[in-house]
Amino acid sequence: MQPIELLGMPGSPYTRKMLALLRYRRIAHRVLWGSHFDPPKGYPAPKVKLLPTFYFPSAHGIEAVVDSTPIIQRLENEHSARSVRPDDPLLNFLDLLIEDFADEWLTKAMFHYRWHYAEDGAHAAPLLIYSLHPQLNSAKAKAMGGDIAQRQISRLPVVGSSDVTTPVIESSFERLVGIMDRIIARQGFVLGSRPSSADFAIFGQLTQLGVIDPTPARYLERHSPRLRAWIDLMEDLSGHTSDKWLTPASAHDHLGELLSEIGRVYAPFLLANEQAILRGHAEFEARIDGKCWRQAVFPYQHKCLDVLRQARLELQPEVRQTLDALLAGTGCEDLFATTTVQKLRT
Ligand SMILES: N[C@@H](CCC(=O)N[C@@H](CS)C(=O)NCC(=O)O)C(=O)O
């Protein structure tokens, strides 16, 4: 089989998520380091210019595809060994939910810590430029670094990072460090002794937060050397052999505090975003974790909520009941409460 080609950057958390996943799955691949500012010649452009971009062979030549979660599913359909999605339907749902939390919420911490504080921004800008142009002279690199920093800083409000939301984002990141430390100590990974797509999603964001960006990396080094070491291992699990998923009966004890974190911050965010979108508002203000949250609406994350709701509805009734019992009291149950859905749609 032809190796899969993908375009990405070391400073892109979703690129790192997918590269580690390809390595664990032993799927032949070639990474083209670069970005859509200067895309590889002879390759089509994707509809939305995001990293990573996968170039899959298709009947009409090469197809450029983005969005890691459906790409993971496509890889599952095409390659059966070393799956990252549990067969058990309950665990499978939890995997989707936790992957979504990492992709859509933890990434707020990633973007926030990279560009909110001057020290971190000044550190990241030249790294991003030199990873695109390793031979650039330093004066040019400085100018280009300034441009990229300016562009990214101007986008902070889009993901919801501001002085108003800083306490919510930072305290959630700090709690997650503790939660992941205990998850790894117990089982090695989020859903057992083998990695699932949720681990790769968390890992992707942590390749930046825990290693590259000085402020959060210092926090992680001080508070969880175990999690810091896990990041390095996750990078290449091509030789990992342990293959046990959690038993659904142990899901409560192992995942309870992670689900409560999702229910504490991400669920109220998704619901407030949905409410604003359905009412046609351009921005919203909500209480999250007892504090104020303010940002522009984010239509993609409304789509994520629909995907989760649909996945829950597709579960067999007895699995859905077990799931609902597991989520009860975590705050995640609000995402699926029929009253919430009806109230918002009327
Ligand atoms: N939902 C997408 C998100 C990908 C994404 O946001 N990638 C970032 C880089 S990590 C990007 O390309 N942003 C556009 C830009 O910076 O112009 C996925 O899971 O792949």
The ligand as an SDF file (V2000), in Angstrom:
LIG
                    3D

 20 19  0  0  0  0  0  0  0  0999 V2000
  -10.8730   20.1550   13.6950 N   0  0  0  0  0  0  0  0  0  0  0  0
   -9.5900   20.1800   13.0110 C   0  0  0  0  0  0  0  0  0  0  0  0
   -8.7610   21.3340   13.5600 C   0  0  0  0  0  0  0  0  0  0  0  0
   -7.4420   21.5350   12.8360 C   0  0  0  0  0  0  0  0  0  0  0  0
   -6.8540   22.9070   13.1360 C   0  0  0  0  0  0  0  0  0  0  0  0
   -7.5130   23.7820   13.7240 O   0  0  0  0  0  0  0  0  0  0  0  0
   -5.6140   23.0880   12.7270 N   0  0  0  0  0  0  0  0  0  0  0  0
   -4.9510   24.3750   12.9480 C   0  0  0  0  0  0  0  0  0  0  0  0
   -3.4800   24.1580   13.1850 C   0  0  0  0  0  0  0  0  0  0  0  0
   -3.2020   23.1510   14.5920 S   0  0  0  0  0  0  0  0  0  0  0  0
   -5.0380   25.2090   11.6880 C   0  0  0  0  0  0  0  0  0  0  0  0
   -4.7440   24.7230   10.6190 O   0  0  0  0  0  0  0  0  0  0  0  0
   -5.4710   26.4850   11.8240 N   0  0  0  0  0  0  0  0  0  0  0  0
   -5.6200   27.3640   10.6990 C   0  0  0  0  0  0  0  0  0  0  0  0
   -4.6250   28.4640   10.6670 C   0  0  0  0  0  0  0  0  0  0  0  0
   -3.8030   28.5530   11.5750 O   0  0  0  0  0  0  0  0  0  0  0  0
   -4.6930   29.2320    9.7030 O   0  0  0  0  0  0  0  0  0  0  0  0
   -8.8830   18.8430   13.2310 C   0  0  0  0  0  0  0  0  0  0  0  0
   -9.2720   18.0950   14.1440 O   0  0  0  0  0  0  0  0  0  0  0  0
   -7.9990   18.4910   12.4420 O   0  0  0  0  0  0  0  0  0  0  0  0
  1  2  1  0
  2  3  1  0
  2 18  1  0
  3  4  1  0
  4  5  1  0
  5  6  2  0
  5  7  1  0
  7  8  1  0
  8  9  1  0
  8 11  1  0
  9 10  1  0
 11 12  2  0
 11 13  1  0
 13 14  1  0
 14 15  1  0
 15 16  2  0
 15 17  1  0
 18 19  2  0
 18 20  1  0
M  END
$$$$
